[in-house]
């Protein structure tokens, strides 16, 4: 709800601080960077010292940051506080799924993950609606102030309901066992990777700084792998990747999230600047996918407990791939019905795939590693979203540039005419690539998973 709602406040924040949209976007990018960089370390720390402690501390940091952010004197302070909130969110994301699934027996793991996806879907539906109302009535600071009572309520419930160490084999304090060197290497590599993806299109993918930075990220990644192999208590056991169900499931998840990002980033441009819908109308159209997540996700999770994950992951990715193929044929004359059908296919497919796939991956690890494993799953989602965003933007803008137009998405509404055709053609190419990525994930899903009932 926080992430989806804040996007509504970006334009008012830009106006308040007299800043450009690309600069204000760092409110979102800085937040994502903090989360992605710290998910693995926080997941591992939670496994060592107790998930309840990290979960509550995360909410305290997030809520405190929100309260202060509402009084930010300038944009720099607001971005810094948003990054601090990202630290708290990383702690919450790294532990929330592990806490929930640890309270369910193994044969109900899919049901538990389905319930989580329902909450995520509802947040995606409610967030923009509540945020739009709050911003329109009370201004952008109200978005952050709204998080304060909700955060306090979450802290109180967690303190009263959660039991320290529930579902963990070793929740006692052993922070000295934490892999600080591995955490440093993984954090530096992840931050470098995400920054390259963020600025690669603007600076130029073949520029010296991008090539040099990429080399540095590769060196950090290899250093992380080398270090993790050597130590006895690694940040994440690399031996997990020797398990086909884990490695294939994780790769399929990355490809699926990477392809889905194309919808949420580029579809608003198409609906508003090509077909002329208002932002409010666009939001209502895109809610279709969120509704699918909230309804199909829990059903798929519950049924996968009984029938195994493979049937649902394969069917889900088949639906998603079909949706991307539909979107690859978009043009100015495409009816809203076709767009909604594509959203229903892709949204239902993603919901049907996510719960069973996550359950299958978690079924390949022991409960003591749930914290770092669920953190890794969240890391896959965040990094795949940014990777997909960079890839889709590059495809569309490169297509526009090859047609002789400014390689910028802002040019679509500014010029019209031929640039609209160039954008639509690039959009078709981007969705074609998304279909290929989703199809590749489909092949991986078909070669792993649980075809029979879980024990």
DORODO-241456 format. One record per residue: residue in three letters; x, y, z negated of N, C-alpha, C, O, CB in turn. Coordinates in steps of 0.1 Angstrom, whole numbers, plus 5000, padded with zeros to 4 digits. Each point is the difference from the previous one (the first is absolute). Glycine has a CB too. Example, Ala and Ser with C-alpha at 12.3 -4.5 7.8 and 13.67 -1.06 7.14 Angstrom:
% residues 2
Ala513249434922499150125000500950125000501050004993497149884995
Ser501550235019500950115000499250114992500550114999500749835023
END
This chain:
% residues 455
Unk500849885000499250125000500950135000499750095007498549784981
Unk502950125004500950125000500650025013500150125005500349844971
Unk500149945031500750015012499150055012500350085007501349754985
Unk497250105008499150045011499450144998499750075009499849684994
Unk500250284984499450134997500950125003499550115004499149774979
Unk502750105014500950115001500150055014500350125003501049794978
Unk498550015029500250045014499050115003500350095009500549684998
Unk498050244987499050105002500650144995499650105005498549734993
Unk502750164992500550134994501350055007500450114996498649814982
Unk501550015031501350055007499850135007500850094997499849685006
Unk498450255005499850145007499850114990500750105001498349785018
Unk500250114970499950114990501350024993500350124997497349825000
Unk503149965000501350024994501050085009500750094995499049704992
Unk500350185026500850075009499650145001500950095000499449705013
Unk498450244987499650145000500350074987500450125001497749825014
Unk501850004974500350064987501450044999500350114995497949764994
Unk502750055015501550034999500650065013501250025001498949794982
Unk499050215027500450065012501149925007501150055004498350174987
Unk500449645009501049915005499549935012498749995003502249984974
Unk500049975031499649925012499549864996500449954989501250195025
Unk497649804994499549874998501249904998500049924991497950135022
Unk503149954996501149914999500750014986500549904994499850115031
Unk499850114970500650024987499249954989500449934991500750275017
Unk497649834993499049954989499949855000499749944990499150275013
Unk501549725009499949865001500949934990499949884997499450145027
Unk501850054971500949954991499349974986500649924992501350205020
Unk497049934986499249964988499649865001500149924990499050315008
Unk500649725014499749865003501249925001500149894994497850185017
Unk503149984997501249925003500849984988500549894998499550205025
Unk500250014969500849994988499449904990500749924994500050315009
Unk498049774996499249904992500349865005500349914992497950265003
Unk501749815018500249875006501449954998500349884997497950165019
Unk502850054986501449974998500349954986500649904998500050275019
Unk498849904973500249964986499549864997500649924994499350324999
Unk498949745012499349874998500849895006500449904994497450215005
Unk502549915014500749895007501449974995500449884999498350195021
Unk502050034975501449984995500049934987501049934997499750285015
Unk498249814980500149944986499149884998500049954989500450285004
Unk498949735017499149884998500749884995499649944990498950155028
Unk502549874989500849884996500650014987499849914991500650055033
Unk500350154973500650014986499050004989500149934990501750205020
Unk497049944992499050004990499349864998499749964989500050295016
Unk500249685006499449874999500949914992499549924992499450115030
Unk502449974980500949924993500150044985500149914992501250065029
Unk498750164977500150054986498749954992500149964989501350245018
Unk497549805000498749964994500149854996499549964990499350215023
Unk501849754996500249864997500949974988499849904993499950055031
Unk501250154973500949984989499550054987500149944990501750085027
Unk497650104983499650064987498550004998499650044989502450115013
Unk497249805007498650004998499250095010500350125001500149834975
Unk498650005030499350075010499150114994499950115006500249695009
Unk499350174974499250104993500750134997499550115003499249714987
Unk502550175005500850124997500350085012499850135000501249754982
Unk499450065029500350075012498750065006500150115006501949744998
Unk497050084996498750045006499550134993499650095006499849675000
Unk500650244980499550114993500950125002499650115001499349744982
Unk502450125016501050115002499850075014500250125001501549764983
Unk498150035026499750065013498950095000500050115007500949685003
Unk498050174984498850095000500350134992499550115004499049694997
Unk502350194988500350124993500850105009499750125000500349754978
Unk501050085029500850085009499150065011500150125003502049744992
Unk497150065011499150055011499150104995499850115006500349675005
Unk499250204977499050104995500750134996499450105002499249704990
Unk502550195001500850124996500450085013499850125000501049764979
Unk499750055031500350075012498950075007500150115005501749724998
Unk497050114997498850055006499650134992499650105006499649675001
Unk500850224980499650124992500950125003499550115001499749744981
Unk502150135018500950115003499950055014500250125003501449794980
Unk498249995027500050045014498950105003500150085009500849694996
Unk498050224988498950095002500350154998499350095004499249724990
Unk502650214998500450144997501350035007500750104996498249894982
Unk501549945033501250025007500250155005499050045007501049715000
Unk501150314990500150145005500550015014499850115006500749954971
Unk500149845029500450005014500049865005499849904993501650305003
Unk498849795017499949875007501149904996499749884999499250245020
Unk502349944979501149914995499749934987500349884999501250275013
Unk497949924979499749944987498949895002500049904994500650324994
Unk498449815020498949915003500649875006499649894996498850305007
Unk502549825007500649885006500849924990499949885000500250245022
Unk500749954969500749934990499149934990500349884997501550295006
Unk497249894993499049934991499349895007499749904993500050324995
Unk500049795025499449895007501049885001499549894999499150285014
Unk502649864988501049895000500149944987500249874998501150245020
Unk498649974971500049944986498849914999500049904993501250304998
Unk497649855014498849915000500349875007499549894996499050315003
Unk502349805011500349885008500749904991499949885002500250265019
Unk500849914970500749914991498949934991500149874999501950285001
Unk497049924995499049944992499249905008499649894995500350314991
Unk499749845026499249915009500849875003499449905001499550305009
Unk502449814992500849885003499949914988499949885002501750255013
Unk498449924973499949914988498649945000499949884996501850274992
Unk497349925015498649945000499949905011499549894998499650334992
Unk501349825022499849905012500949884998499549895004500050305011
Unk501649824978500949884999499449914989500449885000501550265006
Unk497249904986499549914989498549975001499549904995502250204991
Unk497549985021498549994999499649865006499249934994500550325008
Unk500749725010499649875006500549884992499349914998500750205024
Unk501349904973500549904992499249984987499749884996502650165013
Unk497350064985499150004988498749935002499649914993501550294999
Unk498349845019498749945004500049855003499349924994500050315015
Unk501649745000500149865004500549904989499749885001500650205023
Unk500549984967500549924989498849964990500249904993502050215009
Unk496749964999498949964991499149905006499049954994501150274996
Unk500149745023499249905007500849885002501350005001497550185011
Unk500649704987500749885004500449995014499550085008499249804974
Unk502350045022500550005013498949975011500150065011502049864979
Unk496950005006499049975010499050115002499149995009501149784984
Unk500050345000499150125002500950135004499550114998498849794985
Unk502950075021500950115003499450095012500150125000501949744992
Unk497550075018499550085012498850084996499950125004500849705010
Unk498550134977498850084995500550134992499550115002499249684996
Unk502450194994500550124993500650105010499750124998500949734983
Unk500150115029500550105009498950065008500150125004502049754998
Unk496950055001498850065007499450114992499550105006500149685005
Unk500350214976499450104992500950135000499450115000499649714985
Unk502350165015500950115001499850085013499950125000501749764986
Unk498250045025499850075013498750075001499850105006501649725005
Unk497650134982498750074999500250134993499450105005499449684994
Unk501950234990500250134993500850095010499750125000500349764977
Unk501050075030500850095009499050055011500150125004502049754992
Unk497150045009499050055011499150104995499750105007500549685003
Unk499350204977499050104995500750144997499450105002499449714987
Unk502550185007500850124998500150085014500050125000501249774980
Unk499150035030500150065013498750075005500150105008501749734998
Unk497150114990498750065004499750124991499650115006499649665001
Unk500950224980499750114991500950115000499650124999499349714987
Unk502450145016501150114999499750125008499950114995501749715001
Unk498350165018499850125008498750084997500050125001501349765017
Unk497650044978498850074997500150084988499650125000499149695011
Unk501850144978500150074987501050115002499850124995499749684992
Unk501650185020501150105002499450125008500350114997501549715002
Unk497550155011499450105008499150094992500050135002500249735018
Unk499050084972499050084991500850084990499750124998498649705005
Unk502750124991500850074990500850125006499950114994500349684993
Unk500450195024500850105007499150125004500350114999501449725008
Unk497250134999499050105005499450094989499850125002499749735017
Unk500450094969499350074989501050074991499750114995498549725006
Unk503050104996500850054990501550035005500850044992497849844991
Unk501750095029501350025005500949884999499749914993500150335001
Unk501449775012500949885000500549954987500249884998500550205024
Unk499550014968500549954987499149904993500449924992500750305005
Unk497649795007499049914994500349855003499649914992498750275009
Unk502449805010500349865004500949944990499949884996499950185028
Unk501250024971500949954990499449994986500249914992501750185022
Unk497350014983499350004987499049894998499849954989500550305011
Unk499149715011499149885000500749874996499449924993499350195025
Unk502649884985500849884996500350004986500349894994500750115028
Unk498950114970500450004986499049924992500449914993500650315010
Unk497749814997499149924992499949855004499949914992498850295004
Unk501449785018500049865004501349934996499949884996498850195024
Unk502450004980501249934995500049974985500449904996500850225022
Unk498349984974499849984986499149884997500349914991500150335005
Unk498549755011499149894999500749875003499849904993498350255013
Unk502749845005500749885003501049964990500149884997499650185027
Unk501050044970500949974989499449944988500449904995501050295013
Unk497449874988499349954989499549865002500149914991499250325004
Unk500149745017499549875003501149895000499949904994498350205019
Unk503049944993501149915000500549974987500449884996500250215026
Unk499550014969500549984987499149914991500549924992500650315010
Unk497649785001499149924992499749865005499949914992499050315002
Unk501149775019499749875006501149915003499949884998498250245012
Unk503049934995501249925004500749954988500250074990500050055031
Unk500349764980500849944989501449995005500349945011497849934980
Unk502950185002501450005004500449865003499949914991500550294995
Unk500249775026500549875003499049915006500449885003501350164979
Unk497150005019499049915006500449955014500250085009498050034977
Unk501849765015500449955014501550005003500449965011497450114996
Unk503049974983501450005002500749904992499749974988500250275018
Unk501149705000500849904992501150064991500349954990499249895029
Unk501050284985501050064993499850154999500850075007500849755000
Unk497450234986499850145000500850084989499850124999497949825009
Unk503249994985500750074990501150095006500449985012499249834972
Unk500950295009500950095005501449945003500749954991498150234996
Unk501649825026501349965004500550095011500449965011499049804983
Unk500550375003500350105010501450005004500450035012497850114979
Unk502749815001501449995003500249895011501150005007499550074970
Unk498549855025500149905011499650065014500249935010499349894974
Unk500050305016499550065012501250035010501150044996497050064991
Unk501649875026501050025010500150145005499450045010500249734997
Unk501150314985500150155003500750025014499650095007500549964968
Unk501049885028500750015012499149975012499950085010502249874979
Unk497149945010499149965011498950115002499650035011500949734984
Unk499050294993499050105001500550135007499350065008499749854971
Unk502250135018500650125006500249985015499750095008501549964971
Unk499349835025500249985014498749995008499850065011502349814983
Unk496950065000498749995007499350135001499350045010500549734982
Unk500350314997499350145000500750095011499350065007500149914968
Unk501950035025500750085010499749965014499850085009502049964974
Unk498249835019499749955014498550035004499850045011501949784985
Unk497450174995498650035003499850145002499350045010500049774977
Unk501250285005499950145002500650055013499450075008500649964967
Unk501249915028500650045013499249955012499950075010502349914979
Unk497349905010499149945011498850095002499750035012501149744983
Unk498550274995498850085001500350145005499250055008499749814974
Unk502250205013500350135005500350005015499750095007501249974970
Unk499849845028500449985014498749995008499850075010502449824984
Unk496850035001498849995007499250135001499350035009500649734984
Unk500250314996499250134999500650105009499250085006500349874970
Unk501850065025500650115008500549965014500550085008500150034970
Unk499449765025500649955012499450065012500850035010499649764979
Unk498350235012499350055012500450155001500250055012497949794985
Unk502050234992500350155001501550025004500350095009497949964974
Unk502749885011501450025002500549935013500950055007499449964968
Unk499149885028500449925012500649874996500949994992499550225020
Unk499049684993500449874995501549975004500649914994497050015008
Unk502950145008501449975005501050114995501150005004498049895016
Unk500450204971500950104995501049944990499849904995498450275007
Unk502949904997501149954992499649984985500449904994501250225021
Unk497649974980499649994986499149884997500149944990500150315008
Unk499049725012499149884998500849885002499849904992498250235017
Unk502949865000500849885002500949984988500149884995499950155030
Unk500650074970500949994988499249964988500449914993501150275016
Unk497349884989499249964989499549865001499949934990499450315008
Unk500449725014499549865002501149904996499849894995498750185023
Unk502849974986501149914997500249994985500349904994500850175027
Unk498750054972500150004985498949914994500349934990500750305011
Unk497849785004498949924995500349855002499749924991498750275013
Unk502149775007500349875003501149954990499949884995499550155030
Unk501650054973501149964990499449984986500449914994501350225020
Unk497449964982499449994987499249874999500049934990499950325008
Unk499349725013499249885000500849874999499749914993498650225020
Unk502849874995500949884999500749994987500249894995500250135029
Unk499950104970500650004986499049944990500449934991501150275016
Unk497349844995498949954991499949855001499949934989498950295013
Unk501249735010499849855002501249934994499949904993498850145028
Unk502550014982501249944995500050004985500449894993500950185027
Unk498350044973500050004986499049914994500249934990500550315011
Unk498149765005498949914994500349865001499649924991498850255016
Unk502449795003500449865001501049964989500049884996499650135029
Unk501250084971501149984991499649994985500549924993501050195023
Unk497549974980499750014986499049894996499249955008501250304992
Unk499649724987499149894995498650054997499049925000503049984990
Unk497750235008498750054997499750125009500050124996500249814980
Unk499550045037499950105010498750084998499049964993502349915023
Unk498650254991498850085000498949925007498950004994502550215007
Unk498849735010499049905006500849885005501050025008497450174998
Unk501249694990500749885004499949985015498949985006500749924972
Unk501550125029500049985015499749865004499749975012501950224990
Unk498549724989499649865003498649985004499549915006502350014978
Unk497450185011498550005004499850005015499149945005500450184974
Unk501449955028499950015015500349875007499749985012500950264986
Unk499949664994500249875006498749925001499949905007502450104984
Unk496750055001498649935000499250065012499850125001500349854974
Unk499549945034499350055012498850084997499750105006501249705006
Unk498350154978498850074996500250144996499350095003499749694990
Unk502150244999500450144996500550095011499550105002501049804975
Unk500550055030500650085011499150035011499950115005502349794988
Unk497150005012499050015011498950094996499550095007501149695002
Unk498950204979498950084995500350154998499350095004499849714985
Unk502250225006500450144998500250075013499750125002501449814977
Unk499550005031500250065013498750035007499850105007502349774995
Unk496950044997498750025006499350124994499450085007500449674998
Unk500450264982499450124993500650135005499350095002500349764978
Unk501750155021500750125005499550045014499750125002502349824984
Unk497949965023499550035013498650045001499650095008502049755000
Unk497650104983498650045000499850144995499250085006500249684990
Unk501250284993499950144995500650105010499550115001500649804975
Unk501050055030500650095010499150035011499950115005502349794989
Unk497050005011499150025011498850084996499550085007501349715003
Unk498750184978498850074995500250154998499050085002500349714987
Unk501950255008500350144998499650095012499650114999502349824985
Unk498350015028499750075012498550055000499850115005501949755007
Unk497450074982498650045000499850124991499550105004499849665000
Unk501350234984499750114990500750135003499650104995500149724988
Unk501450175025500750125003499650065013499850125001502149794987
Unk497950015023499750055013498550025003499650085008502649824999
Unk497050014987498650015003499350144996499250045008500749714988
Unk500550314993499550134997500350105011499250095004501049864972
Unk501050055030500450095011499049975012499550095006502949924987
Unk497449865010499249975012498550054997499450065009502149744996
Unk498050174984498650034997499850155000498950055005500949744982
Unk501150295007499850144998500450085013499350095005501049884970
Unk500950005030500650085011499749955014500250085009501649984975
Unk497749825017499749955013498549995001499450045011502749834990
Unk497250084989498549985001499250114993498850005001501749765000
Unk500250334992499350124994499349984988499150084996500749995026
Unk500449824970499349994987500650094990501250035000498349735006
Unk499750284984500550084989500849914990499949885000498250285003
Unk502749904988500749924990499149924991500349884997501550295003
Unk497049894997499149924992499449885007499949894994499650324994
Unk500249815025499549895008501149895002499749885000498750285012
Unk502849894990501149905002500249924987500249885001500950285015
Unk498849904972500149934988498949894999500349894995500750314994
Unk497849845014498949904999500249885010499749894996498850304998
Unk502149845018500349895009501049914995499949875000499550285019
Unk501749904975501149924995499749934988500749904996500850265014
Unk497549884982499649934988499649855004500049924991499250304998
Unk500449765023499649875005501049894995499749904995499250205025
Unk502449934982501149904997500049984985500249894995501150185025
Unk498650044972500049994985498949924995500149924990501050305009
Unk497749795007498949924996500249855002499749924992498850285013
Unk502249775007500349865003501049954989499849894996499850155029
Unk501450044971500949964990499349974987500349904993501550235018
Unk497249954985499449994987499049885000499749944989500550305008
Unk499349725015499049895000500649875005499749894994498650285010
Unk502549835006500549875005501249954992500149884998499250195025
Unk501550024972501249964992499749904989500649904999500350325006
Unk498249814986499749914989499449875004500349894994499450304992
Unk499549815024499449875005501149915006500049884998497850245007
Unk503149945003501149935006500949944989500549895001499450255020
Unk500449944969500949964989499349884992500749904997500250335001
Unk497949784999499349894993499949885008500249894995498550284993
Unk501049845025499949885008501349935003500149885002497950225008
Unk503149984990501349955002500549914989500849915001499750295013
Unk498949834974500349914988499549865002500649904995499350304990
Unk499049795023499449875002500549935013500249885000497850214988
Unk502249995022500349945013501550025005500349965010497350074995
Unk503250044987501350035004500150135008499050065004501549704996
Unk500750295001500250145006500150005015499650105006501649964973
Unk499249835027500350015014498850045009500150085009501749754987
Unk497150115001498750025008499750155000499650065010499549724984
Unk501150294995499650144998501150105006499750105006498949834974
Unk502750035018501050095005500049995015500250115007501249864973
Unk498449925026500049985015498850075005500150085010501149714989
Unk497650194995498850065005500150164999499650075009499149724985
Unk501850254994500150144998500950075010499650115006500049854970
Unk501549995027501050065009499449995014500350085009501649864976
Unk497349965018499449995014499050115002500050065010500349694989
Unk499050284990499050115001500850145001499650085008498749794978
Unk502750155006500850125001500650025014499950115005500649874970
Unk500149915030500650015013499050045011500350085009501449754984
Unk497150115006498950035009499650154999499850075010499449704989
Unk500850284989499750144997501050095007499650115006499349834973
Unk502450035020501050085006499950005015500350105007501249854973
Unk498249935026499850005014498850095005500150065010500849704990
Unk498150244992498850095003500550155000499750075009498749764980
Unk502450205001500550144998501050045011500250115004499549874972
Unk501049925030501050025011499350055012500750055009500849784981
Unk497250165011499250045012499350134998499250045008500549724998
Unk500650314983499350134997500350115011501150015005499049934971
Unk498950145027500150125008499050104996499249974990501749895030
Unk499050254987499150114996498649965000499150054993502550115015
Unk498049745000498649965002499649894991498949955000501350125023
Unk500749874969499749894991498950044990500150104994502349815008
Unk496650004997498950034991500349984986501049924997497550025021
Unk500850124973500249984985499849864996500649954991498850295005
Unk499749705011499649864997501349915002500249914991497450135015
Unk503149985005501249925002501050024990500749914995498950105029
Unk500650124971501050034990499649934987500849954993499650285018
Unk498349784985499549944988500349855000500349944990498050245007
Unk501449755015500249865001501549974998500349904993497850085023
Unk502850104990501449984998500450014985500849934995499650165028
Unk499050014970500350024986499549884992500649964990499350295013
Unk498949705000499549894993500849875002500349934991497450175012
Unk502849885009500949895003501350014993500449904993498650075029
Unk501750144979501350024993499850004985500949954993499950185027
Unk498249944975499850014986499749874993500549964990498750275013
Unk499849705004499749864995501249915000500249924991497450125016
Unk503149975004501149915002501150024990500649914994498950095030
Unk500850134973501050034990499649954986500849954992499950255021
Unk498049824984499449964987500149854999500349944989498250265010
Unk501249735012499949854999501449944999500249894995497750125019
Unk503150074991501449955000500750034987500749914995499450135030
Unk499750084969500850054989499949914988501049954994498750285015
Unk499149754986499849924987500649865001500849964992497250175003
Unk501649795015500649865001501550005002500749924995497150015014
Unk502750174999501450005003500850034987501049944997498650135027
Unk500050034968500650044988499949884990501049974993498550275011
Unk499449694995499949894992500949895003500649934992497050135005
Unk502649915017500949905004501450034996500849914996497750045023
Unk501950184983501450044997500249984985501149954996498950225023
Unk499149884972500149994986500049854995500649974990498450255008
Unk500449695010499949864997501449945001500249884996497450115011
Unk503350075000501449945002501050054990501149965000498450035024
Unk500050094966500950044989499449974987498849974999502150225015
Unk500049814975499549974987499450134993500350115005501449704993
Unk497550174992499350114994501050104994499750124999498449734996
Unk503150115001500950094994500550105010500650114996500149714988
Unk499250155028500550095011498950085007500250065010501649794994
Unk497050154990498850075006500350155001499650065010498949764981
Unk502150244999500350145000500850055013499550085007500449914968
Unk501249955026500950045011499449965014500250065010501849924975
Unk497349905015499449965013498850095004500050035012500749734982
Unk498450274997499050105004500550145003499550065009498949814976
Unk502750165008500750135004500549995014500050105008500649944968
Unk500049855028500549985013498950005010500250065011501649804980
Unk497050095006498950005009499550155002499750045012499649734981
Unk500750314997499750145001501050085008499750095008499149894970
Unk502549985020501150065008499849975015500350095008501249894972
Unk498149905023499849965014498950095006500250055011500449714984
Unk498350264997499050095005500450145003499850065011498649804977
Unk502350205002500550145001501050025012499850095008499849944967
Unk501449885025501050015010499449985014500450065010501449874973
Unk497349975018499449975013499150125005500050035012500049724982
Unk499450314997499150125004500950115006499650065010498849884971
Unk502750095012500950105005500649965013500250085010500350004967
Unk499949795024500649955013499050015011500450045011501249814976
Unk497250115011499050005010499750145004499750035012499349764979
Unk501050314999499750145003501150055010499650075009499349964968
Unk502349945020501150055008500049945014500250075010501249964969
Unk498349845022499949945013498950055008500250035012500849774978
Unk497850225004498850055008500350145005499750035011498849824975
Unk502050235005500350145004501050015011499850085009499749994967
Unk501549855023501150005011499449955013500350065010501449894973
Unk497449955017499449955013499250115006500150035012499949744979
Unk499150295001499150105005500850135005499750045011498549874974
Unk502750145007500750125004500949985012500250085008499750004968
Unk500749805025500949965011499150005013500550045010501149834975
Unk497250075014499150005012499750145004499950035012499249754980
Unk500650314998499750145004501150075006499950075010498549934971
Unk502849975014501250075005500349955014500450085009500649944969
Unk498849855025500249955014499150055010500250005012500649794978
Unk498050265005499150075009500250155001499250075007499149754987
Unk502750235000500450145001499450094990499950125002500349835021
Unk499249994966499450094990500950004987500949924998496850025011
Unk502050154982500750014988499849884992498949954997500850305002
Unk501449684996499949884992499650024986500749974991501049935024
Unk497150154983499550034987498549984999499350035010502550144987
Unk497749774992498649974999499250134999498850005003501749784986
Unk500150335006499350124999499650065013499150085002502149964977
Unk499649925032499750055013498749955006499550065010502949964994
Unk497149874990498749945006498950104999499250025010501649754984
Unk499050304995498950094998500450145006499150075003500249804976
Unk501950165022500550135004499850025016499750115004501949894976
Unk498749895027500050025015498849945007499550065009503049944989
Unk497149884998498949935007500449965014501250005003497250144984
Unk500649835022500349975014500949875001499749904994500150345011
Unk501349785002500849885003500749944988500249884999500250225022
Unk499849984969500649954987499149914993500449904994500950315004
Unk497449815004499049914994500149865006500049904993498550295003
Unk501749805018500149885006501349934996500149884998498650215022
Unk502449994979501349944996499949944986500649904997500650275017
Unk498149914977499949954986499249875000500449904993499750334998
Unk498849765016499149885001500849885005499949894995498150265008
Unk502849885008500849895005501049954990500249884998499650225025
Unk500949994970500949964989499349934989500649904994500850295012
Unk497449854991499249934989499849865004500049914992498950315002
Unk500749765019499849865005501249924999500049884996498350215020
Unk502949974987501349924999500249974985500549884997500550245023
Unk498849974971500249984986499149884995500549924992500150335005
Unk498249755007499149894995500349875007499849904994498450275002
Unk502449845016500549875006501149944992500049884998499350215025
Unk501650004973501149954991499549954987500449894995501150285016
Unk497549904984499349954987499449865002500149924991499550325002
Unk499849745019499449875003501149895000499849894996498350225017
Unk503149924993501149915001500549974986500349884997500350215026
Unk499650014969500449984986499149914992500449914993500750315008
Unk497649815001499049924993499949865005499849904993498950315003
Unk501549775017500049875006501249924995499949884998499050215022
Unk502349984978501149934995499849954986500449894996501150255018
Unk497849954978499749964986499049885000500149914992500250335001
Unk498849765017499149885002500749875002499749904994498650265016
Unk502849854998500849885003500749954987500049884997500350195027
Unk500250034968500749964988499049944990500349904993501350285011
Unk497249884995499049954991499549865003499749924992499650325005
Unk500749735016499649875005501049894996499749885000499050235018
Unk502549934979501149904997500349994985500949934996500050125027
Unk498350024969500249994985498750014993498950015007503450094995
Unk497649894985498850024993499549874994500849905000498650285015
Unk499449824980499549884993498749955007498950064998502150024980
Unk499249825030498849955008499149924991498849995004502650015016
Unk499049964969499249924991499750074987500650114997500349685013
Unk498250164982499650074987501250004991500849914999496950015004
Unk502550204990501150024991499849914988498949974996501450265012
Unk500849734986500049924988499750084988499949954989501749895021
END
